[in-house]
Amino acid sequence: MGLAERLEAADLSECYGRGCTTCLWYAALPDVDRQAFDDWVDAGKSVRGLWKLCVEEGIKISCTPFRDHVANHHPVRDKS
């Protein structure tokens, strides 16, 4: 079976249709924790450091997709 046939037959909605794991986790945080997350990112602090702290708070994701979330789903807010 070739790739085209596999892709046509694949039902990956259970694995890939849920959305960004970090976005889902972030949305469930209390307001004060979301604000602290936002402030950390806006200050340009270490994304790896933020990830380590979030792992301690229960997020179950590796650093690479977490970094992708910060880069693509969590832009730095304009401070003006």
VEXMARNU-972775 format. One record per residue (C-alpha): residue in three letters; residue number from 1; x, y negated, z negated. Coordinates in pm, 1 decimal. Last residue first. Layout:
N
<milo aa="ALA" i="NUM" X="X" Y="Y" Z="Z"/>
...
END
This chain:
80
<milo aa="SER" i="80" X="190.9" Y="-5017.4" Z="-2429.1"/>
<milo aa="LYS" i="79" X="294.0" Y="-4674.0" Z="-2560.1"/>
<milo aa="ASP" i="78" X="212.7" Y="-4482.5" Z="-2242.9"/>
<milo aa="ARG" i="77" X="153.4" Y="-4121.0" Z="-2333.3"/>
<milo aa="VAL" i="76" X="410.3" Y="-3852.9" Z="-2256.9"/>
<milo aa="PRO" i="75" X="253.1" Y="-3587.1" Z="-2037.7"/>
<milo aa="HIS" i="74" X="100.6" Y="-3277.8" Z="-2196.6"/>
<milo aa="HIS" i="73" X="-24.9" Y="-3044.9" Z="-1927.6"/>
<milo aa="ASN" i="72" X="269.1" Y="-3027.1" Z="-1688.6"/>
<milo aa="ALA" i="71" X="590.6" Y="-3078.4" Z="-1884.6"/>
<milo aa="VAL" i="70" X="457.2" Y="-2981.1" Z="-2227.9"/>
<milo aa="HIS" i="69" X="274.5" Y="-2679.2" Z="-2088.9"/>
<milo aa="ASP" i="68" X="578.9" Y="-2568.8" Z="-1887.7"/>
<milo aa="ARG" i="67" X="790.5" Y="-2591.0" Z="-2203.0"/>
<milo aa="PHE" i="66" X="541.3" Y="-2361.2" Z="-2378.9"/>
<milo aa="PRO" i="65" X="554.5" Y="-2128.8" Z="-2077.6"/>
<milo aa="THR" i="64" X="934.0" Y="-2105.4" Z="-2121.9"/>
<milo aa="CYS" i="63" X="941.4" Y="-2088.2" Z="-2503.3"/>
<milo aa="SER" i="62" X="744.8" Y="-1766.7" Z="-2536.7"/>
<milo aa="ILE" i="61" X="384.7" Y="-1760.5" Z="-2649.8"/>
<milo aa="LYS" i="60" X="196.4" Y="-1650.7" Z="-2958.9"/>
<milo aa="ILE" i="59" X="112.5" Y="-1971.3" Z="-3141.9"/>
<milo aa="GLY" i="58" X="78.3" Y="-1903.0" Z="-3515.6"/>
<milo aa="GLU" i="57" X="202.9" Y="-2200.9" Z="-3712.8"/>
<milo aa="GLU" i="56" X="559.7" Y="-2063.0" Z="-3730.0"/>
<milo aa="VAL" i="55" X="542.7" Y="-2033.1" Z="-3352.0"/>
<milo aa="CYS" i="54" X="441.2" Y="-2401.2" Z="-3344.3"/>
<milo aa="LEU" i="53" X="753.5" Y="-2497.7" Z="-3540.2"/>
<milo aa="LYS" i="52" X="976.4" Y="-2305.4" Z="-3299.1"/>
<milo aa="TRP" i="51" X="796.8" Y="-2460.8" Z="-2999.5"/>
<milo aa="LEU" i="50" X="849.7" Y="-2811.0" Z="-3136.8"/>
<milo aa="GLY" i="49" X="1221.6" Y="-2741.4" Z="-3176.8"/>
<milo aa="ARG" i="48" X="1236.0" Y="-2607.5" Z="-2821.5"/>
<milo aa="VAL" i="47" X="1057.0" Y="-2920.5" Z="-2701.3"/>
<milo aa="SER" i="46" X="1321.0" Y="-3132.9" Z="-2873.3"/>
<milo aa="LYS" i="45" X="1205.8" Y="-3487.1" Z="-2948.6"/>
<milo aa="GLY" i="44" X="1107.4" Y="-3732.0" Z="-2676.7"/>
<milo aa="ALA" i="43" X="911.1" Y="-3953.4" Z="-2916.9"/>
<milo aa="ASP" i="42" X="596.3" Y="-3896.1" Z="-2709.3"/>
<milo aa="VAL" i="41" X="632.9" Y="-3518.9" Z="-2752.6"/>
<milo aa="TRP" i="40" X="663.1" Y="-3543.7" Z="-3132.1"/>
<milo aa="ASP" i="39" X="378.9" Y="-3799.3" Z="-3152.1"/>
<milo aa="ASP" i="38" X="150.7" Y="-3573.5" Z="-2949.4"/>
<milo aa="PHE" i="37" X="222.1" Y="-3273.1" Z="-3173.7"/>
<milo aa="ALA" i="36" X="163.4" Y="-3489.5" Z="-3486.0"/>
<milo aa="GLN" i="35" X="-164.7" Y="-3613.0" Z="-3337.5"/>
<milo aa="ARG" i="34" X="-272.1" Y="-3257.5" Z="-3254.6"/>
<milo aa="ASP" i="33" X="-190.6" Y="-3158.1" Z="-3614.1"/>
<milo aa="VAL" i="32" X="-395.6" Y="-3443.1" Z="-3762.3"/>
<milo aa="ASP" i="31" X="-689.2" Y="-3366.7" Z="-3533.1"/>
<milo aa="PRO" i="30" X="-706.0" Y="-3002.6" Z="-3644.4"/>
<milo aa="LEU" i="29" X="-573.7" Y="-2753.8" Z="-3390.0"/>
<milo aa="ALA" i="28" X="-809.5" Y="-2551.9" Z="-3168.8"/>
<milo aa="ALA" i="27" X="-735.2" Y="-2759.4" Z="-2857.9"/>
<milo aa="TYR" i="26" X="-361.1" Y="-2695.4" Z="-2902.9"/>
<milo aa="TRP" i="25" X="-410.8" Y="-2316.6" Z="-2897.4"/>
<milo aa="LEU" i="24" X="-619.0" Y="-2332.1" Z="-2577.8"/>
<milo aa="CYS" i="23" X="-374.2" Y="-2573.9" Z="-2415.0"/>
<milo aa="THR" i="22" X="-81.2" Y="-2352.7" Z="-2521.6"/>
<milo aa="THR" i="21" X="-239.0" Y="-2043.3" Z="-2367.0"/>
<milo aa="CYS" i="20" X="-306.2" Y="-2227.1" Z="-2040.3"/>
<milo aa="GLY" i="19" X="-617.8" Y="-2096.7" Z="-1873.1"/>
<milo aa="ARG" i="18" X="-809.5" Y="-1776.9" Z="-1925.2"/>
<milo aa="GLY" i="17" X="-808.0" Y="-1656.0" Z="-1565.6"/>
<milo aa="TYR" i="16" X="-467.3" Y="-1491.8" Z="-1564.4"/>
<milo aa="CYS" i="15" X="-493.2" Y="-1163.3" Z="-1749.5"/>
<milo aa="GLU" i="14" X="-865.1" Y="-1084.0" Z="-1749.1"/>
<milo aa="SER" i="13" X="-913.1" Y="-1248.1" Z="-1408.8"/>
<milo aa="LEU" i="12" X="-642.9" Y="-1031.2" Z="-1253.9"/>
<milo aa="ASP" i="11" X="-870.9" Y="-825.7" Z="-1035.6"/>
<milo aa="ALA" i="10" X="-641.1" Y="-691.7" Z="-767.6"/>
<milo aa="ALA" i="9" X="-777.1" Y="-527.8" Z="-452.2"/>
<milo aa="GLU" i="8" X="-694.9" Y="-813.9" Z="-214.3"/>
<milo aa="LEU" i="7" X="-361.0" Y="-869.7" Z="-382.4"/>
<milo aa="ARG" i="6" X="-271.4" Y="-501.8" Z="-352.9"/>
<milo aa="GLU" i="5" X="-370.4" Y="-494.8" Z="13.6"/>
<milo aa="ALA" i="4" X="-160.7" Y="-802.4" Z="91.2"/>
<milo aa="LEU" i="3" X="131.5" Y="-660.1" Z="-105.4"/>
<milo aa="GLY" i="2" X="140.3" Y="-340.3" Z="97.2"/>
<milo aa="MET" i="1" X="0.0" Y="0.0" Z="0.0"/>
END
